[in-house]
Amino acid sequence: MWKKLSTPLKIGLLAGGLGIFLTVIGIFRGNVPPNPASIGMALLIGGGVWFLVAWAVASAAVDVEQDTHGENN
């Protein structure tokens, strides 16, 4: 399944996983109130924002790379 995913999606998933990992560290350090809603929101924001930004940058880089190779032909 991993091989079927596009490169920007793979990069986004890796960055989102890293964001969730760092958020969990913050939760254990006490930076998030200990209720389920706050923990869920922190995980959603931490993983979601990292995923979205990494995916957007990687998608733009792939588009530029494709445009650059298209102009050389």
Predicted model as a PDB file, atoms N, CA, C, CB and O in Angstrom, pLDDT in the B-factor column:
MODEL        1                                                                  
ATOM      1  N   MET A   1       0.822  -1.193   0.000  1.00 82.00           N  
ATOM      2  CA  MET A   1       0.000   0.000   0.000  1.00 82.00           C  
ATOM      3  C   MET A   1       0.872   1.266   0.000  1.00 82.00           C  
ATOM      4  CB  MET A   1      -0.938  -0.007   1.213  1.00 82.00           C  
ATOM      5  O   MET A   1       0.548   2.240  -0.679  1.00 82.00           O  
ATOM      6  N   TRP A   2       1.965   1.253   0.751  1.00 82.00           N  
ATOM      7  CA  TRP A   2       2.831   2.425   0.865  1.00 82.00           C  
ATOM      8  C   TRP A   2       3.376   2.835  -0.499  1.00 82.00           C  
ATOM      9  CB  TRP A   2       3.988   2.146   1.833  1.00 82.00           C  
ATOM     10  O   TRP A   2       3.515   4.025  -0.778  1.00 82.00           O  
ATOM     11  N   LYS A   3       3.687   1.851  -1.355  1.00 87.00           N  
ATOM     12  CA  LYS A   3       4.264   2.148  -2.665  1.00 87.00           C  
ATOM     13  C   LYS A   3       3.265   2.797  -3.609  1.00 87.00           C  
ATOM     14  CB  LYS A   3       4.800   0.885  -3.289  1.00 87.00           C  
ATOM     15  O   LYS A   3       3.666   3.460  -4.566  1.00 87.00           O  
ATOM     16  N   LYS A   4       1.975   2.622  -3.362  1.00 91.00           N  
ATOM     17  CA  LYS A   4       0.942   3.198  -4.226  1.00 91.00           C  
ATOM     18  C   LYS A   4       0.691   4.675  -3.931  1.00 91.00           C  
ATOM     19  CB  LYS A   4      -0.351   2.423  -4.072  1.00 91.00           C  
ATOM     20  O   LYS A   4       0.077   5.368  -4.743  1.00 91.00           O  
ATOM     21  N   LEU A   5       1.153   5.165  -2.785  1.00 91.00           N  
ATOM     22  CA  LEU A   5       0.916   6.554  -2.396  1.00 91.00           C  
ATOM     23  C   LEU A   5       1.858   7.483  -3.150  1.00 91.00           C  
ATOM     24  CB  LEU A   5       1.092   6.732  -0.876  1.00 91.00           C  
ATOM     25  O   LEU A   5       2.979   7.100  -3.484  1.00 91.00           O  
ATOM     26  N   SER A   6       1.405   8.693  -3.414  1.00 93.00           N  
ATOM     27  CA  SER A   6       2.250   9.683  -4.077  1.00 93.00           C  
ATOM     28  C   SER A   6       3.330  10.174  -3.107  1.00 93.00           C  
ATOM     29  CB  SER A   6       1.396  10.875  -4.597  1.00 93.00           C  
ATOM     30  O   SER A   6       3.183  10.067  -1.889  1.00 93.00           O  
ATOM     31  N   THR A   7       4.393  10.701  -3.656  1.00 94.00           N  
ATOM     32  CA  THR A   7       5.496  11.196  -2.831  1.00 94.00           C  
ATOM     33  C   THR A   7       5.052  12.304  -1.873  1.00 94.00           C  
ATOM     34  CB  THR A   7       6.620  11.707  -3.721  1.00 94.00           C  
ATOM     35  O   THR A   7       5.421  12.255  -0.699  1.00 94.00           O  
ATOM     36  N   PRO A   8       4.275  13.304  -2.318  1.00 95.00           N  
ATOM     37  CA  PRO A   8       3.839  14.330  -1.356  1.00 95.00           C  
ATOM     38  C   PRO A   8       2.994  13.753  -0.217  1.00 95.00           C  
ATOM     39  CB  PRO A   8       3.043  15.409  -2.078  1.00 95.00           C  
ATOM     40  O   PRO A   8       3.077  14.216   0.921  1.00 95.00           O  
ATOM     41  N   LEU A   9       2.191  12.752  -0.527  1.00 96.00           N  
ATOM     42  CA  LEU A   9       1.367  12.142   0.520  1.00 96.00           C  
ATOM     43  C   LEU A   9       2.239  11.386   1.514  1.00 96.00           C  
ATOM     44  CB  LEU A   9       0.320  11.194  -0.096  1.00 96.00           C  
ATOM     45  O   LEU A   9       1.987  11.442   2.718  1.00 96.00           O  
ATOM     46  N   LYS A  10       3.250  10.686   1.037  1.00 96.00           N  
ATOM     47  CA  LYS A  10       4.176   9.988   1.934  1.00 96.00           C  
ATOM     48  C   LYS A  10       4.876  10.982   2.855  1.00 96.00           C  
ATOM     49  CB  LYS A  10       5.218   9.186   1.124  1.00 96.00           C  
ATOM     50  O   LYS A  10       4.982  10.756   4.060  1.00 96.00           O  
ATOM     51  N   ILE A  11       5.350  12.079   2.278  1.00 96.00           N  
ATOM     52  CA  ILE A  11       6.036  13.102   3.075  1.00 96.00           C  
ATOM     53  C   ILE A  11       5.083  13.694   4.115  1.00 96.00           C  
ATOM     54  CB  ILE A  11       6.596  14.220   2.162  1.00 96.00           C  
ATOM     55  O   ILE A  11       5.467  13.904   5.266  1.00 96.00           O  
ATOM     56  N   GLY A  12       3.844  13.962   3.706  1.00 96.00           N  
ATOM     57  CA  GLY A  12       2.854  14.495   4.639  1.00 96.00           C  
ATOM     58  C   GLY A  12       2.550  13.540   5.776  1.00 96.00           C  
ATOM     59  O   GLY A  12       2.421  13.959   6.927  1.00 96.00           O  
ATOM     60  N   LEU A  13       2.433  12.254   5.460  1.00 96.00           N  
ATOM     61  CA  LEU A  13       2.150  11.267   6.502  1.00 96.00           C  
ATOM     62  C   LEU A  13       3.311  11.140   7.483  1.00 96.00           C  
ATOM     63  CB  LEU A  13       1.848   9.909   5.875  1.00 96.00           C  
ATOM     64  O   LEU A  13       3.100  11.018   8.689  1.00 96.00           O  
ATOM     65  N   LEU A  14       4.532  11.168   6.965  1.00 97.00           N  
ATOM     66  CA  LEU A  14       5.693  11.108   7.862  1.00 97.00           C  
ATOM     67  C   LEU A  14       5.759  12.337   8.764  1.00 97.00           C  
ATOM     68  CB  LEU A  14       6.990  10.985   7.051  1.00 97.00           C  
ATOM     69  O   LEU A  14       6.020  12.219   9.961  1.00 97.00           O  
ATOM     70  N   ALA A  15       5.524  13.505   8.193  1.00 97.00           N  
ATOM     71  CA  ALA A  15       5.554  14.736   8.991  1.00 97.00           C  
ATOM     72  C   ALA A  15       4.400  14.755  10.002  1.00 97.00           C  
ATOM     73  CB  ALA A  15       5.479  15.979   8.070  1.00 97.00           C  
ATOM     74  O   ALA A  15       4.580  15.187  11.140  1.00 97.00           O  
ATOM     75  N   GLY A  16       3.221  14.287   9.586  1.00 97.00           N  
ATOM     76  CA  GLY A  16       2.090  14.211  10.509  1.00 97.00           C  
ATOM     77  C   GLY A  16       2.369  13.263  11.667  1.00 97.00           C  
ATOM     78  O   GLY A  16       2.020  13.546  12.813  1.00 97.00           O  
ATOM     79  N   GLY A  17       3.002  12.138  11.357  1.00 97.00           N  
ATOM     80  CA  GLY A  17       3.381  11.202  12.419  1.00 97.00           C  
ATOM     81  C   GLY A  17       4.373  11.824  13.390  1.00 97.00           C  
ATOM     82  O   GLY A  17       4.279  11.622  14.600  1.00 97.00           O  
ATOM     83  N   LEU A  18       5.321  12.579  12.856  1.00 97.00           N  
ATOM     84  CA  LEU A  18       6.279  13.273  13.713  1.00 97.00           C  
ATOM     85  C   LEU A  18       5.570  14.315  14.577  1.00 97.00           C  
ATOM     86  CB  LEU A  18       7.378  13.941  12.863  1.00 97.00           C  
ATOM     87  O   LEU A  18       5.889  14.474  15.755  1.00 97.00           O  
ATOM     88  N   GLY A  19       4.606  15.024  13.984  1.00 96.00           N  
ATOM     89  CA  GLY A  19       3.834  16.009  14.744  1.00 96.00           C  
ATOM     90  C   GLY A  19       3.052  15.362  15.877  1.00 96.00           C  
ATOM     91  O   GLY A  19       2.986  15.906  16.980  1.00 96.00           O  
ATOM     92  N   ILE A  20       2.466  14.212  15.612  1.00 97.00           N  
ATOM     93  CA  ILE A  20       1.729  13.498  16.662  1.00 97.00           C  
ATOM     94  C   ILE A  20       2.685  13.026  17.754  1.00 97.00           C  
ATOM     95  CB  ILE A  20       0.957  12.294  16.068  1.00 97.00           C  
ATOM     96  O   ILE A  20       2.375  13.122  18.941  1.00 97.00           O  
ATOM     97  N   PHE A  21       3.852  12.512  17.346  1.00 97.00           N  
ATOM     98  CA  PHE A  21       4.845  12.065  18.319  1.00 97.00           C  
ATOM     99  C   PHE A  21       5.268  13.212  19.237  1.00 97.00           C  
ATOM    100  CB  PHE A  21       6.069  11.483  17.602  1.00 97.00           C  
ATOM    101  O   PHE A  21       5.332  13.047  20.455  1.00 97.00           O  
ATOM    102  N   LEU A  22       5.554  14.367  18.651  1.00 96.00           N  
ATOM    103  CA  LEU A  22       5.954  15.523  19.462  1.00 96.00           C  
ATOM    104  C   LEU A  22       4.815  16.018  20.342  1.00 96.00           C  
ATOM    105  CB  LEU A  22       6.439  16.655  18.564  1.00 96.00           C  
ATOM    106  O   LEU A  22       5.048  16.493  21.454  1.00 96.00           O  
ATOM    107  N   THR A  23       3.583  15.909  19.850  1.00 95.00           N  
ATOM    108  CA  THR A  23       2.427  16.303  20.656  1.00 95.00           C  
ATOM    109  C   THR A  23       2.267  15.377  21.853  1.00 95.00           C  
ATOM    110  CB  THR A  23       1.147  16.296  19.806  1.00 95.00           C  
ATOM    111  O   THR A  23       1.948  15.830  22.952  1.00 95.00           O  
ATOM    112  N   VAL A  24       2.485  14.086  21.646  1.00 96.00           N  
ATOM    113  CA  VAL A  24       2.397  13.122  22.755  1.00 96.00           C  
ATOM    114  C   VAL A  24       3.454  13.442  23.814  1.00 96.00           C  
ATOM    115  CB  VAL A  24       2.576  11.663  22.235  1.00 96.00           C  
ATOM    116  O   VAL A  24       3.185  13.354  25.012  1.00 96.00           O  
ATOM    117  N   ILE A  25       4.641  13.807  23.372  1.00 96.00           N  
ATOM    118  CA  ILE A  25       5.681  14.211  24.331  1.00 96.00           C  
ATOM    119  C   ILE A  25       5.207  15.421  25.138  1.00 96.00           C  
ATOM    120  CB  ILE A  25       7.015  14.540  23.595  1.00 96.00           C  
ATOM    121  O   ILE A  25       5.391  15.474  26.354  1.00 96.00           O  
ATOM    122  N   GLY A  26       4.593  16.395  24.452  1.00 95.00           N  
ATOM    123  CA  GLY A  26       4.064  17.568  25.150  1.00 95.00           C  
ATOM    124  C   GLY A  26       2.955  17.217  26.123  1.00 95.00           C  
ATOM    125  O   GLY A  26       2.849  17.816  27.193  1.00 95.00           O  
ATOM    126  N   ILE A  27       2.122  16.241  25.753  1.00 94.00           N  
ATOM    127  CA  ILE A  27       1.043  15.802  26.650  1.00 94.00           C  
ATOM    128  C   ILE A  27       1.638  15.203  27.918  1.00 94.00           C  
ATOM    129  CB  ILE A  27       0.121  14.768  25.945  1.00 94.00           C  
ATOM    130  O   ILE A  27       1.193  15.514  29.022  1.00 94.00           O  
ATOM    131  N   PHE A  28       2.657  14.334  27.759  1.00 95.00           N  
ATOM    132  CA  PHE A  28       3.270  13.707  28.931  1.00 95.00           C  
ATOM    133  C   PHE A  28       4.027  14.709  29.798  1.00 95.00           C  
ATOM    134  CB  PHE A  28       4.209  12.602  28.493  1.00 95.00           C  
ATOM    135  O   PHE A  28       4.175  14.504  31.003  1.00 95.00           O  
ATOM    136  N   ARG A  29       4.499  15.775  29.194  1.00 95.00           N  
ATOM    137  CA  ARG A  29       5.200  16.804  29.971  1.00 95.00           C  
ATOM    138  C   ARG A  29       4.233  17.750  30.681  1.00 95.00           C  
ATOM    139  CB  ARG A  29       6.124  17.604  29.062  1.00 95.00           C  
ATOM    140  O   ARG A  29       4.658  18.601  31.462  1.00 95.00           O  
ATOM    141  N   GLY A  30       2.947  17.606  30.416  1.00 91.00           N  
ATOM    142  CA  GLY A  30       1.949  18.404  31.116  1.00 91.00           C  
ATOM    143  C   GLY A  30       1.569  19.694  30.426  1.00 91.00           C  
ATOM    144  O   GLY A  30       0.997  20.576  31.067  1.00 91.00           O  
ATOM    145  N   ASN A  31       1.862  19.842  29.147  1.00 92.00           N  
ATOM    146  CA  ASN A  31       1.544  21.071  28.430  1.00 92.00           C  
ATOM    147  C   ASN A  31       0.120  21.109  27.898  1.00 92.00           C  
ATOM    148  CB  ASN A  31       2.497  21.252  27.299  1.00 92.00           C  
ATOM    149  O   ASN A  31      -0.307  22.119  27.338  1.00 92.00           O  
ATOM    150  N   VAL A  32      -0.613  20.022  28.069  1.00 93.00           N  
ATOM    151  CA  VAL A  32      -2.001  19.936  27.590  1.00 93.00           C  
ATOM    152  C   VAL A  32      -2.870  19.544  28.781  1.00 93.00           C  
ATOM    153  CB  VAL A  32      -2.150  18.893  26.402  1.00 93.00           C  
ATOM    154  O   VAL A  32      -2.505  18.641  29.534  1.00 93.00           O  
ATOM    155  N   PRO A  33      -4.010  20.203  28.965  1.00 92.00           N  
ATOM    156  CA  PRO A  33      -4.896  19.805  30.068  1.00 92.00           C  
ATOM    157  C   PRO A  33      -5.288  18.332  29.948  1.00 92.00           C  
ATOM    158  CB  PRO A  33      -6.162  20.689  30.089  1.00 92.00           C  
ATOM    159  O   PRO A  33      -5.519  17.838  28.844  1.00 92.00           O  
ATOM    160  N   PRO A  34      -5.363  17.632  31.078  1.00 89.00           N  
ATOM    161  CA  PRO A  34      -5.594  16.177  31.044  1.00 89.00           C  
ATOM    162  C   PRO A  34      -7.050  15.762  30.840  1.00 89.00           C  
ATOM    163  CB  PRO A  34      -5.101  15.572  32.313  1.00 89.00           C  
ATOM    164  O   PRO A  34      -7.548  14.907  31.572  1.00 89.00           O  
ATOM    165  N   ASN A  35      -7.728  16.338  29.882  1.00 94.00           N  
ATOM    166  CA  ASN A  35      -9.072  15.842  29.572  1.00 94.00           C  
ATOM    167  C   ASN A  35      -9.094  15.370  28.120  1.00 94.00           C  
ATOM    168  CB  ASN A  35     -10.157  16.948  29.817  1.00 94.00           C  
ATOM    169  O   ASN A  35      -8.329  15.873  27.297  1.00 94.00           O  
ATOM    170  N   PRO A  36      -9.955  14.418  27.802  1.00 95.00           N  
ATOM    171  CA  PRO A  36      -9.944  13.799  26.466  1.00 95.00           C  
ATOM    172  C   PRO A  36     -10.124  14.790  25.312  1.00 95.00           C  
ATOM    173  CB  PRO A  36     -11.029  12.763  26.389  1.00 95.00           C  
ATOM    174  O   PRO A  36      -9.494  14.634  24.267  1.00 95.00           O  
ATOM    175  N   ALA A  37     -10.964  15.793  25.486  1.00 96.00           N  
ATOM    176  CA  ALA A  37     -11.193  16.747  24.405  1.00 96.00           C  
ATOM    177  C   ALA A  37      -9.923  17.545  24.096  1.00 96.00           C  
ATOM    178  CB  ALA A  37     -12.341  17.698  24.770  1.00 96.00           C  
ATOM    179  O   ALA A  37      -9.596  17.760  22.929  1.00 96.00           O  
ATOM    180  N   SER A  38      -9.220  17.977  25.118  1.00 95.00           N  
ATOM    181  CA  SER A  38      -7.987  18.747  24.921  1.00 95.00           C  
ATOM    182  C   SER A  38      -6.896  17.881  24.293  1.00 95.00           C  
ATOM    183  CB  SER A  38      -7.497  19.327  26.259  1.00 95.00           C  
ATOM    184  O   SER A  38      -6.168  18.336  23.411  1.00 95.00           O  
ATOM    185  N   ILE A  39      -6.785  16.648  24.744  1.00 95.00           N  
ATOM    186  CA  ILE A  39      -5.779  15.744  24.190  1.00 95.00           C  
ATOM    187  C   ILE A  39      -6.094  15.445  22.728  1.00 95.00           C  
ATOM    188  CB  ILE A  39      -5.711  14.433  25.006  1.00 95.00           C  
ATOM    189  O   ILE A  39      -5.199  15.465  21.883  1.00 95.00           O  
ATOM    190  N   GLY A  40      -7.356  15.169  22.428  1.00 95.00           N  
ATOM    191  CA  GLY A  40      -7.746  14.907  21.044  1.00 95.00           C  
ATOM    192  C   GLY A  40      -7.505  16.096  20.136  1.00 95.00           C  
ATOM    193  O   GLY A  40      -7.013  15.937  19.018  1.00 95.00           O  
ATOM    194  N   MET A  41      -7.849  17.287  20.607  1.00 96.00           N  
ATOM    195  CA  MET A  41      -7.638  18.496  19.812  1.00 96.00           C  
ATOM    196  C   MET A  41      -6.141  18.748  19.600  1.00 96.00           C  
ATOM    197  CB  MET A  41      -8.295  19.714  20.498  1.00 96.00           C  
ATOM    198  O   MET A  41      -5.729  19.138  18.508  1.00 96.00           O  
ATOM    199  N   ALA A  42      -5.334  18.529  20.630  1.00 95.00           N  
ATOM    200  CA  ALA A  42      -3.882  18.718  20.491  1.00 95.00           C  
ATOM    201  C   ALA A  42      -3.313  17.746  19.460  1.00 95.00           C  
ATOM    202  CB  ALA A  42      -3.173  18.523  21.854  1.00 95.00           C  
ATOM    203  O   ALA A  42      -2.487  18.135  18.634  1.00 95.00           O  
ATOM    204  N   LEU A  43      -3.746  16.490  19.500  1.00 95.00           N  
ATOM    205  CA  LEU A  43      -3.269  15.506  18.524  1.00 95.00           C  
ATOM    206  C   LEU A  43      -3.722  15.861  17.114  1.00 95.00           C  
ATOM    207  CB  LEU A  43      -3.763  14.106  18.894  1.00 95.00           C  
ATOM    208  O   LEU A  43      -2.955  15.723  16.161  1.00 95.00           O  
ATOM    209  N   LEU A  44      -4.959  16.315  16.977  1.00 95.00           N  
ATOM    210  CA  LEU A  44      -5.488  16.686  15.667  1.00 95.00           C  
ATOM    211  C   LEU A  44      -4.734  17.891  15.093  1.00 95.00           C  
ATOM    212  CB  LEU A  44      -6.992  16.998  15.767  1.00 95.00           C  
ATOM    213  O   LEU A  44      -4.357  17.897  13.921  1.00 95.00           O  
ATOM    214  N   ILE A  45      -4.524  18.897  15.922  1.00 95.00           N  
ATOM    215  CA  ILE A  45      -3.812  20.087  15.457  1.00 95.00           C  
ATOM    216  C   ILE A  45      -2.348  19.756  15.184  1.00 95.00           C  
ATOM    217  CB  ILE A  45      -3.921  21.226  16.494  1.00 95.00           C  
ATOM    218  O   ILE A  45      -1.811  20.124  14.139  1.00 95.00           O  
ATOM    219  N   GLY A  46      -1.702  19.065  16.117  1.00 94.00           N  
ATOM    220  CA  GLY A  46      -0.284  18.738  15.958  1.00 94.00           C  
ATOM    221  C   GLY A  46      -0.016  17.904  14.717  1.00 94.00           C  
ATOM    222  O   GLY A  46       0.850  18.252  13.914  1.00 94.00           O  
ATOM    223  N   GLY A  47      -0.739  16.819  14.552  1.00 96.00           N  
ATOM    224  CA  GLY A  47      -0.533  15.962  13.390  1.00 96.00           C  
ATOM    225  C   GLY A  47      -1.084  16.564  12.116  1.00 96.00           C  
ATOM    226  O   GLY A  47      -0.465  16.457  11.057  1.00 96.00           O  
ATOM    227  N   GLY A  48      -2.242  17.196  12.205  1.00 95.00           N  
ATOM    228  CA  GLY A  48      -2.900  17.735  11.016  1.00 95.00           C  
ATOM    229  C   GLY A  48      -2.153  18.886  10.379  1.00 95.00           C  
ATOM    230  O   GLY A  48      -2.022  18.944   9.157  1.00 95.00           O  
ATOM    231  N   VAL A  49      -1.666  19.795  11.190  1.00 96.00           N  
ATOM    232  CA  VAL A  49      -0.956  20.955  10.649  1.00 96.00           C  
ATOM    233  C   VAL A  49       0.374  20.524  10.033  1.00 96.00           C  
ATOM    234  CB  VAL A  49      -0.720  22.013  11.751  1.00 96.00           C  
ATOM    235  O   VAL A  49       0.729  20.971   8.942  1.00 96.00           O  
ATOM    236  N   TRP A  50       1.103  19.665  10.726  1.00 96.00           N  
ATOM    237  CA  TRP A  50       2.375  19.178  10.168  1.00 96.00           C  
ATOM    238  C   TRP A  50       2.122  18.441   8.865  1.00 96.00           C  
ATOM    239  CB  TRP A  50       3.103  18.251  11.173  1.00 96.00           C  
ATOM    240  O   TRP A  50       2.865  18.625   7.901  1.00 96.00           O  
ATOM    241  N   PHE A  51       1.079  17.606   8.816  1.00 97.00           N  
ATOM    242  CA  PHE A  51       0.752  16.885   7.583  1.00 97.00           C  
ATOM    243  C   PHE A  51       0.434  17.865   6.463  1.00 97.00           C  
ATOM    244  CB  PHE A  51      -0.438  15.931   7.807  1.00 97.00           C  
ATOM    245  O   PHE A  51       0.988  17.761   5.368  1.00 97.00           O  
ATOM    246  N   LEU A  52      -0.448  18.809   6.729  1.00 97.00           N  
ATOM    247  CA  LEU A  52      -0.914  19.723   5.694  1.00 97.00           C  
ATOM    248  C   LEU A  52       0.222  20.582   5.125  1.00 97.00           C  
ATOM    249  CB  LEU A  52      -2.009  20.618   6.252  1.00 97.00           C  
ATOM    250  O   LEU A  52       0.334  20.738   3.909  1.00 97.00           O  
ATOM    251  N   VAL A  53       1.043  21.126   5.983  1.00 97.00           N  
ATOM    252  CA  VAL A  53       2.139  21.982   5.515  1.00 97.00           C  
ATOM    253  C   VAL A  53       3.149  21.168   4.714  1.00 97.00           C  
ATOM    254  CB  VAL A  53       2.836  22.672   6.704  1.00 97.00           C  
ATOM    255  O   VAL A  53       3.573  21.594   3.640  1.00 97.00           O  
ATOM    256  N   ALA A  54       3.539  19.997   5.228  1.00 97.00           N  
ATOM    257  CA  ALA A  54       4.524  19.171   4.521  1.00 97.00           C  
ATOM    258  C   ALA A  54       3.971  18.694   3.181  1.00 97.00           C  
ATOM    259  CB  ALA A  54       4.935  17.962   5.383  1.00 97.00           C  
ATOM    260  O   ALA A  54       4.688  18.695   2.180  1.00 97.00           O  
ATOM    261  N   TRP A  55       2.709  18.287   3.153  1.00 97.00           N  
ATOM    262  CA  TRP A  55       2.091  17.833   1.911  1.00 97.00           C  
ATOM    263  C   TRP A  55       2.035  18.974   0.886  1.00 97.00           C  
ATOM    264  CB  TRP A  55       0.673  17.287   2.186  1.00 97.00           C  
ATOM    265  O   TRP A  55       2.326  18.764  -0.291  1.00 97.00           O  
ATOM    266  N   ALA A  56       1.661  20.181   1.332  1.00 97.00           N  
ATOM    267  CA  ALA A  56       1.555  21.320   0.423  1.00 97.00           C  
ATOM    268  C   ALA A  56       2.917  21.694  -0.172  1.00 97.00           C  
ATOM    269  CB  ALA A  56       0.956  22.524   1.155  1.00 97.00           C  
ATOM    270  O   ALA A  56       3.023  21.947  -1.372  1.00 97.00           O  
ATOM    271  N   VAL A  57       3.941  21.727   0.653  1.00 97.00           N  
ATOM    272  CA  VAL A  57       5.279  22.077   0.168  1.00 97.00           C  
ATOM    273  C   VAL A  57       5.784  21.004  -0.795  1.00 97.00           C  
ATOM    274  CB  VAL A  57       6.267  22.247   1.352  1.00 97.00           C  
ATOM    275  O   VAL A  57       6.346  21.326  -1.842  1.00 97.00           O  
ATOM    276  N   ALA A  58       5.587  19.733  -0.448  1.00 97.00           N  
ATOM    277  CA  ALA A  58       6.041  18.651  -1.323  1.00 97.00           C  
ATOM    278  C   ALA A  58       5.267  18.645  -2.634  1.00 97.00           C  
ATOM    279  CB  ALA A  58       5.893  17.298  -0.623  1.00 97.00           C  
ATOM    280  O   ALA A  58       5.846  18.384  -3.688  1.00 97.00           O  
ATOM    281  N   SER A  59       3.975  18.928  -2.588  1.00 96.00           N  
ATOM    282  CA  SER A  59       3.169  18.987  -3.818  1.00 96.00           C  
ATOM    283  C   SER A  59       3.643  20.121  -4.722  1.00 96.00           C  
ATOM    284  CB  SER A  59       1.673  19.172  -3.479  1.00 96.00           C  
ATOM    285  O   SER A  59       3.739  19.956  -5.938  1.00 96.00           O  
ATOM    286  N   ALA A  60       3.935  21.257  -4.128  1.00 96.00           N  
ATOM    287  CA  ALA A  60       4.440  22.385  -4.914  1.00 96.00           C  
ATOM    288  C   ALA A  60       5.790  22.056  -5.532  1.00 96.00           C  
ATOM    289  CB  ALA A  60       4.555  23.640  -4.040  1.00 96.00           C  
ATOM    290  O   ALA A  60       6.049  22.403  -6.685  1.00 96.00           O  
ATOM    291  N   ALA A  61       6.648  21.390  -4.776  1.00 95.00           N  
ATOM    292  CA  ALA A  61       7.959  21.020  -5.305  1.00 95.00           C  
ATOM    293  C   ALA A  61       7.822  20.038  -6.466  1.00 95.00           C  
ATOM    294  CB  ALA A  61       8.830  20.410  -4.197  1.00 95.00           C  
ATOM    295  O   ALA A  61       8.541  20.156  -7.458  1.00 95.00           O  
ATOM    296  N   VAL A  62       6.922  19.085  -6.358  1.00 93.00           N  
ATOM    297  CA  VAL A  62       6.697  18.122  -7.442  1.00 93.00           C  
ATOM    298  C   VAL A  62       6.147  18.841  -8.672  1.00 93.00           C  
ATOM    299  CB  VAL A  62       5.722  16.999  -6.989  1.00 93.00           C  
ATOM    300  O   VAL A  62       6.566  18.553  -9.794  1.00 93.00           O  
ATOM    301  N   ASP A  63       5.221  19.766  -8.477  1.00 93.00           N  
ATOM    302  CA  ASP A  63       4.661  20.520  -9.606  1.00 93.00           C  
ATOM    303  C   ASP A  63       5.741  21.344 -10.312  1.00 93.00           C  
ATOM    304  CB  ASP A  63       3.526  21.443  -9.124  1.00 93.00           C  
ATOM    305  O   ASP A  63       5.802  21.369 -11.542  1.00 93.00           O  
ATOM    306  N   VAL A  64       6.579  22.010  -9.541  1.00 92.00           N  
ATOM    307  CA  VAL A  64       7.656  22.814 -10.134  1.00 92.00           C  
ATOM    308  C   VAL A  64       8.619  21.903 -10.889  1.00 92.00           C  
ATOM    309  CB  VAL A  64       8.414  23.622  -9.040  1.00 92.00           C  
ATOM    310  O   VAL A  64       9.063  22.241 -11.987  1.00 92.00           O  
ATOM    311  N   GLU A  65       8.939  20.768 -10.313  1.00 88.00           N  
ATOM    312  CA  GLU A  65       9.855  19.828 -10.969  1.00 88.00           C  
ATOM    313  C   GLU A  65       9.265  19.325 -12.291  1.00 88.00           C  
ATOM    314  CB  GLU A  65      10.161  18.635 -10.035  1.00 88.00           C  
ATOM    315  O   GLU A  65       9.978  19.211 -13.288  1.00 88.00           O  
ATOM    316  N   GLN A  66       7.970  19.027 -12.295  1.00 85.00           N  
ATOM    317  CA  GLN A  66       7.319  18.572 -13.530  1.00 85.00           C  
ATOM    318  C   GLN A  66       7.279  19.694 -14.566  1.00 85.00           C  
ATOM    319  CB  GLN A  66       5.891  18.072 -13.235  1.00 85.00           C  
ATOM    320  O   GLN A  66       7.498  19.445 -15.751  1.00 85.00           O  
ATOM    321  N   ASP A  67       7.005  20.903 -14.140  1.00 83.00           N  
ATOM    322  CA  ASP A  67       6.991  22.049 -15.066  1.00 83.00           C  
ATOM    323  C   ASP A  67       8.374  22.293 -15.650  1.00 83.00           C  
ATOM    324  CB  ASP A  67       6.493  23.319 -14.350  1.00 83.00           C  
ATOM    325  O   ASP A  67       8.511  22.578 -16.840  1.00 83.00           O  
ATOM    326  N   THR A  68       9.386  22.182 -14.821  1.00 83.00           N  
ATOM    327  CA  THR A  68      10.756  22.429 -15.277  1.00 83.00           C  
ATOM    328  C   THR A  68      11.176  21.386 -16.318  1.00 83.00           C  
ATOM    329  CB  THR A  68      11.733  22.412 -14.080  1.00 83.00           C  
ATOM    330  O   THR A  68      11.795  21.731 -17.324  1.00 83.00           O  
ATOM    331  N   HIS A  69      10.847  20.134 -16.083  1.00 77.00           N  
ATOM    332  CA  HIS A  69      11.188  19.090 -17.048  1.00 77.00           C  
ATOM    333  C   HIS A  69      10.344  19.207 -18.307  1.00 77.00           C  
ATOM    334  CB  HIS A  69      11.006  17.710 -16.425  1.00 77.00           C  
ATOM    335  O   HIS A  69      10.796  18.827 -19.387  1.00 77.00           O  
ATOM    336  N   GLY A  70       9.151  19.717 -18.192  1.00 68.00           N  
ATOM    337  CA  GLY A  70       8.280  19.885 -19.368  1.00 68.00           C  
ATOM    338  C   GLY A  70       8.768  20.971 -20.297  1.00 68.00           C  
ATOM    339  O   GLY A  70       8.595  20.872 -21.512  1.00 68.00           O  
ATOM    340  N   GLU A  71       9.382  22.015 -19.742  1.00 63.00           N  
ATOM    341  CA  GLU A  71       9.870  23.121 -20.566  1.00 63.00           C  
ATOM    342  C   GLU A  71      11.148  22.768 -21.311  1.00 63.00           C  
ATOM    343  CB  GLU A  71      10.105  24.342 -19.707  1.00 63.00           C  
ATOM    344  O   GLU A  71      11.445  23.367 -22.344  1.00 63.00           O  
ATOM    345  N   ASN A  72      11.900  21.812 -20.805  1.00 56.00           N  
ATOM    346  CA  ASN A  72      13.173  21.437 -21.428  1.00 56.00           C  
ATOM    347  C   ASN A  72      12.970  20.545 -22.654  1.00 56.00           C  
ATOM    348  CB  ASN A  72      14.060  20.724 -20.413  1.00 56.00           C  
ATOM    349  O   ASN A  72      13.902  20.388 -23.443  1.00 56.00           O  
ATOM    350  N   ASN A  73      11.817  19.972 -22.835  1.00 50.00           N  
ATOM    351  CA  ASN A  73      11.592  19.061 -23.969  1.00 50.00           C  
ATOM    352  C   ASN A  73      11.258  19.804 -25.227  1.00 50.00           C  
ATOM    353  CB  ASN A  73      10.486  18.086 -23.659  1.00 50.00           C  
ATOM    354  O   ASN A  73      11.040  19.187 -26.269  1.00 50.00           O  
TER     355      ASN A  73                                                      
ENDMDL                                                                          
END                                                                             
